[in-house]
Structures are given as C-alpha cells and as structure tokens.
Amino acid sequence: MTEPAVRWEDASAGVMVVTMAHGRANALGPPILDGLSAALDEADQRDDVRTIVIASAIPGFFAAGADIKHMSAIDGASFAAYGDRLRGVLDRIAAPPRITIAAVDGLALGGGLELAMAASMRVAGTDAKFGLPEVKLGLIPGAGGTQRLPRLVGRGRAIDIMATARQVRAGEARSIGLVDRVVEAGQALAGAVELGKELRAFSRPALSAVLRTVDAAFDLPLDEGLRYEAAQVQELFEHGEAKEGLTAFLERRSPNFD
Ligand SMILES: CCCCCCCCCCCCC/C=C/C(=O)SCCNC(=O)CCNC(=O)[C@H](O)C(C)(C)COP(=O)(O)OP(=O)(O)OC[C@H]1O[C@@H](n2cnc3c(N)ncnc32)[C@H](O)[C@@H]1OP(=O)(O)O
C-alpha cells in the first residue's frame, strides 16, 4: 500500500501537524494538494485545532515547487485550473482564524516557498534554503509568490530573489523577514510545534484578530486600517475574552481562555 502524500496528527495543545511525503521532492501535484485539502477539511471540522504546522518528511526538501513533470504535460486550460487549485489551497492556509506555521528543513522552492509564505509564520532549520526560481522555467511564481514575498521582504529584495532565481539560506531569510525563527538543522518541526504550543496560552479570538488586522494593513489605506483595528479591538473587548484576560491579570493568575 502506498504511503499517503500527506498525513496529519495531533501534537497536543491544539496543534495539528500536517506532514507532506510525496516522491523525492514533495512536488506540488494533485496528491499533495488533495492531501493538504483533506487535512484542512479535518481541521475545519474540529474546534480543538488552534494551530496547524506544515512540515515535510522528505529529507532535504520542504517542497520543490509545482510539479514540473505534470506542467510539461498539460495544456493552458489545465495549467489555469491547476493554478486555481494550488492558489485555493494556499489561500486556505493563509486565512484566519487559525495560525499556521511552516516548518522548513531543506529546500522550499517555487510553489514550496509560496506554500511556506501562505503560512502565518515560518520556522526554519539552518539547513533550509528558499527560492523562487521560476524565471529559469520561463515562468514567474503563480501561487502568490509575487504578492507575498514583497510583503515580507520588501520590493527590492523580492525582485532580487525572483530575478536571480538564487537560493536564500536560513540566516539571510531570517534577517530579511522571510523567516521568523531559525533553529538547528533538522529541528524545524520541533521548533514549529513548540511555537504552536506557546500560542495555546493566548486567546484564540485575539490571535485570529492579529491575523485579520495585520493582513488589513497591507490592503487598506492607513486611516481605514486604523478604523478596522479599532473595530476589532472593540469587538474583542465586548464579545471576546478580554474580560477574562483582564481579570486574570488583576487576580495574578493565568487566564482561562477557551
Ligand atoms: C495536474 C497537476 C498540474 C501541475 C501543474 C502545476 C501548475 C501550477 C500553476 C501555478 C504555479 C505556476 C508557477 C510555478 C511554480 C513552481 O513552483 S515552478 C517549479 C519551481 N521549482 C523548481 O524550479 C525546482 C526544480 N527542482 C530543482 O531545481 C532541483 O530538483 C533541486 C530542487 C535543486 C534539487 O536538485 P537535486 O538535489 O539535484 O535533485 P533532483 O535529482 O533534481 O530532484 C530529485 C527528484 O525530485 C524531482 N523534482 C525536483 N523538483 C521537482 C519539481 N518541481 N517538480 C517535479 N519533480 C521535481 C526530480 O525530477 C527528481 O526526480 P527523479 O528524477 O524521479 O528522482
């Protein structure tokens, strides 16, 4: 029996670990997209899943990008349909309410980096390398890379990385904002689960509001963004868990967030 391209398991503290294991490079073809979709469906049906960690079991690879073997064999209509499918899965990973964390050891290239950038945060081992080498194929990133990379690292660095097709090592990725935490080689999954467990102590509505308001900062003019932030914090104060958080502080105890 062939191993599933994607499997998932609970890691306690509301963390679900989704692991990709397809072929030699986790090329993002239908098996991985079907698996990621199924894992997200499972998480959507469970109220106890607060954080999703996405990792790879393939040595040396997080994911090497969209499946070139498939791409070379399809027509424009299929390319468009698959692109919509791939972007749809990544948009689900990016969307609140859950925090998603990409655990990257090895290579995250093309769609593999786009997958990692769709996550809320990225934890990388020192062996991780990142790149958007699509220009080598006569393409550009087509699953959010041209939109999410500049938001993370700025216009100039994004053009540099995409135009040179170069690989960015973990240390540089951390220094330019592409990666949030760097851990020892091979320890990205452990580091990402640890980060997910840290978040368990905090209010889920507040964490979800962090995602929504930060994303709004890129989509709204400042004055509208400030109004959106004000509305979100008011909502949390009146209908969220702020009363419990504020009371717990005054009573010098840990808050009991749901
Ligand atoms: C119905 C499905 C349709 C899918 C079509 C997708 C449409 C998508 C539309 C939207 C997206 C468009 C924008 C494009 C996004 C992309 O991601 S394009 C791909 C970007 N990635 C790359 O260019 C990386 C390509 N790989 C490499 O450069 C090298 O493999 C490596 C990563 C540097 C590793 O080199 P090395 O260590 O020498 O190992 P290899 O022998 O090269 O590779 C090991 C095996 O893995 C296979 N492989 C590697 N990458 C891919 C890939 N992206 N797709 C498919 N297969 C890949 C490689 O062929 C080897 O396989 P075997 O020969 O069978 O061992």
The ligand as an ORCA input file, in Angstrom:
! r2SCAN-3c Opt
* xyz 0 1
  C      -2.475     18.273    -12.676
  C      -1.231     18.837    -11.972
  C      -0.678     20.000    -12.673
  C       0.553     20.599    -12.033
  C       0.971     21.806    -12.850
  C       1.247     22.987    -11.963
  C       0.621     24.259    -12.495
  C       0.852     25.343    -11.442
  C       0.285     26.661    -11.819
  C       0.596     27.725    -10.800
  C       2.072     27.828    -10.485
  C       2.838     28.362    -11.657
  C       4.144     28.982    -11.172
  C       5.219     27.921    -10.940
  C       5.507     27.486     -9.693
  C       6.566     26.485     -9.490
  O       6.761     26.012     -8.404
  S       7.557     26.028    -10.833
  C       8.740     24.918    -10.068
  C       9.733     25.675     -9.193
  N      10.719     24.752     -8.639
  C      11.881     24.488     -9.255
  O      12.184     25.033    -10.290
  C      12.784     23.477     -8.594
  C      13.067     22.349     -9.588
  N      13.965     21.382     -8.989
  C      15.302     21.611     -8.946
  O      15.837     22.624     -9.326
  C      16.134     20.503     -8.352
  O      15.367     19.319     -8.347
  C      16.579     20.815     -6.896
  C      15.351     21.171     -6.075
  C      17.577     21.965     -6.913
  C      17.231     19.559     -6.302
  O      18.252     19.118     -7.172
  P      18.929     17.700     -6.894
  O      19.317     17.593     -5.466
  O      19.941     17.502     -7.967
  O      17.761     16.640     -7.067
  P      16.999     16.277     -8.433
  O      17.520     14.984     -8.952
  O      16.953     17.444     -9.341
  O      15.499     16.082     -7.877
  C      15.171     14.923     -7.124
  C      13.907     14.357     -7.737
  O      12.846     15.327     -7.494
  C      12.277     15.711     -8.734
  N      11.867     17.116     -8.671
  C      12.545     18.135     -8.134
  N      11.850     19.276     -8.253
  C      10.665     18.954     -8.869
  C       9.505     19.685     -9.277
  N       9.372     20.975     -9.015
  N       8.527     19.021     -9.920
  C       8.618     17.687    -10.150
  N       9.695     16.910     -9.778
  C      10.686     17.569     -9.154
  C      13.356     15.471     -9.763
  O      12.776     15.340    -11.052
  C      13.964     14.188     -9.248
  O      13.053     13.169     -9.539
  P      13.584     11.738    -10.043
  O      14.417     12.035    -11.277
  O      12.342     10.959    -10.316
  O      14.412     11.222     -8.897
*
